[in-house]
Amino acid sequence: SVDLAKRSLELSKAHFEANHLRTENHRFVVMDVFSYFKYARRHEQQFELIIIDPPSFARNKKQTFSVQKDYHKLIQEARTLLSPQGTLIASTNASNMTVEQFRKEIEKGFAAQKHHYSKLQQLPSDFAVNKHDERSNYLKVFTIKVK
């Protein structure tokens, strides 16, 4: 788990514990994710599963990140660390982005690499969604299998 905010470290660990997830084979890293991608490539790390779930908007000393403009960069970088036949889970809760806009941003990140969507998840049925306001259905999660 990579997060720029140091305060997220203990919270992430607490989430794992609350969900009865084991942490002995898991690393919690406080670092900018783009810096981590470079670090992981230098150390020849590969992952069978990568979950991308950034905030809709973030700013650090060097750059500003927006899901609408920059999500494809996360996909591009993550692809370089994904093992052959790996799975990528792309998630956003950006209410200002439609499912189709999100899919286009993902496609931009994959470029010509072969992949297919195995699943799209949105808000569970117990969450109220206004049919007349697509922004109320804010959660979008794609599971993508690389070929």
C-alpha positions as CSV (number, residue, x, y, z in Angstrom):
1,S,0.0,0.0,0.0
2,V,1.5,3.3,-1.1
3,D,0.2,6.6,0.2
4,L,1.9,10.0,0.3
5,A,0.2,11.0,3.7
6,K,2.1,9.6,6.7
7,R,-1.1,9.8,8.7
8,S,-2.6,7.1,6.4
9,L,-0.1,4.5,7.5
10,E,-1.8,3.7,10.8
11,L,-5.2,4.0,9.3
12,S,-4.4,1.6,6.5
13,K,-3.1,-1.0,9.0
14,A,-6.2,-0.5,11.1
15,H,-8.4,-1.2,7.9
16,F,-6.5,-4.4,7.3
17,E,-7.1,-5.5,10.9
18,A,-10.7,-4.5,10.9
19,N,-11.2,-6.6,7.8
20,H,-9.2,-9.6,9.1
21,L,-6.6,-9.3,6.4
22,R,-3.1,-10.5,7.2
23,T,-0.3,-8.0,7.0
24,E,2.8,-10.2,7.3
25,N,3.2,-10.3,3.5
26,H,2.1,-6.7,2.9
27,R,4.2,-3.5,2.9
28,F,2.9,-0.1,3.8
29,V,4.9,2.6,2.2
30,V,4.7,6.4,2.7
31,M,5.8,7.8,-0.6
32,D,4.5,9.5,-3.7
33,V,3.1,6.7,-5.9
34,F,4.9,7.9,-9.0
35,S,8.2,7.9,-7.0
36,Y,7.3,4.4,-5.8
37,F,6.7,3.2,-9.4
38,K,10.3,4.3,-10.2
39,Y,11.7,2.6,-7.1
40,A,9.8,-0.6,-7.9
41,R,11.1,-0.7,-11.4
42,R,14.7,-0.1,-10.2
43,H,14.3,-3.0,-7.8
44,E,12.7,-5.2,-10.6
45,Q,9.5,-5.7,-8.6
46,Q,6.5,-7.2,-10.3
47,F,3.0,-7.7,-9.0
48,E,0.2,-10.1,-10.0
49,L,-2.4,-7.7,-8.7
50,I,-2.3,-3.9,-8.5
51,I,-5.2,-1.9,-7.1
52,I,-5.3,1.8,-8.0
53,D,-7.6,3.8,-5.8
54,P,-6.4,7.4,-5.7
55,P,-8.2,10.4,-4.3
56,S,-10.1,12.4,-6.9
57,F,-7.7,15.3,-6.5
58,A,-4.4,15.6,-4.7
59,R,-1.5,18.1,-4.5
60,N,2.0,17.7,-3.3
61,K,5.1,20.0,-3.5
62,K,5.9,18.9,-7.0
63,Q,2.6,18.3,-8.8
64,T,-1.2,18.3,-8.8
65,F,-3.1,15.1,-9.5
66,S,-6.7,15.0,-10.9
67,V,-8.5,11.7,-11.7
68,Q,-10.1,13.4,-14.8
69,K,-6.7,14.4,-16.3
70,D,-4.1,12.1,-14.8
71,Y,-5.6,8.7,-14.1
72,H,-4.1,7.3,-17.3
73,K,-0.6,8.1,-16.0
74,L,-1.3,5.7,-13.0
75,I,-2.3,3.0,-15.4
76,Q,0.7,3.5,-17.6
77,E,3.1,3.3,-14.7
78,A,1.3,0.4,-13.0
79,R,1.4,-1.6,-16.3
80,T,5.2,-1.6,-16.2
81,L,5.1,-3.5,-12.8
82,L,2.3,-5.9,-13.6
83,S,3.4,-9.5,-14.2
84,P,2.3,-11.2,-17.4
85,Q,-1.3,-12.2,-17.2
86,G,-1.7,-9.8,-14.2
87,T,-4.8,-8.1,-13.0
88,L,-5.3,-4.5,-12.4
89,I,-8.2,-3.1,-10.4
90,A,-8.9,0.6,-11.3
91,S,-11.2,2.5,-8.9
92,T,-12.4,6.0,-8.5
93,N,-15.1,7.8,-6.5
94,A,-14.9,11.0,-8.6
95,S,-18.5,12.1,-8.9
96,N,-17.6,14.5,-11.8
97,M,-16.6,11.6,-14.0
98,T,-19.0,9.2,-15.8
99,V,-18.3,5.5,-16.2
100,E,-17.5,6.1,-19.9
101,Q,-15.1,9.0,-19.2
102,F,-13.3,6.7,-16.6
103,R,-13.1,3.9,-19.1
104,K,-11.6,6.3,-21.7
105,E,-8.9,7.4,-19.2
106,I,-8.1,3.7,-18.5
107,E,-7.9,3.0,-22.2
108,K,-5.5,5.9,-22.7
109,G,-3.3,4.3,-20.0
110,F,-3.3,0.9,-21.6
111,A,-2.6,2.3,-25.1
112,A,-2.1,-0.8,-27.4
113,Q,-1.5,-3.4,-24.6
114,K,-4.0,-6.2,-24.8
115,H,-6.4,-6.4,-22.0
116,H,-10.1,-7.0,-21.2
117,Y,-12.5,-5.9,-18.6
118,S,-13.7,-8.8,-16.5
119,K,-16.0,-6.8,-14.2
120,L,-17.5,-3.3,-13.5
121,Q,-18.7,-2.6,-10.1
122,Q,-20.6,0.4,-8.9
123,L,-22.3,1.3,-5.7
124,P,-24.1,-1.5,-3.9
125,S,-27.9,-1.5,-4.0
126,D,-28.2,-0.2,-0.5
127,F,-26.7,3.1,-1.5
128,A,-29.2,5.7,-2.7
129,V,-28.6,6.7,-6.4
130,N,-30.5,9.5,-8.1
131,K,-31.4,8.2,-11.6
132,H,-31.6,11.8,-12.8
133,D,-28.1,12.7,-11.5
134,E,-25.3,10.4,-12.7
135,R,-22.9,12.0,-10.3
136,S,-24.7,10.4,-7.4
137,N,-23.5,7.0,-8.7
138,Y,-19.9,8.0,-8.0
139,L,-18.1,4.7,-7.3
140,K,-16.6,3.1,-10.4
141,V,-14.4,0.0,-10.2
142,F,-13.1,-1.9,-13.2
143,T,-11.3,-5.3,-12.9
144,I,-9.0,-5.6,-15.8
145,K,-7.1,-8.7,-16.9
146,V,-4.0,-8.2,-19.0
147,K,-3.5,-10.6,-21.8
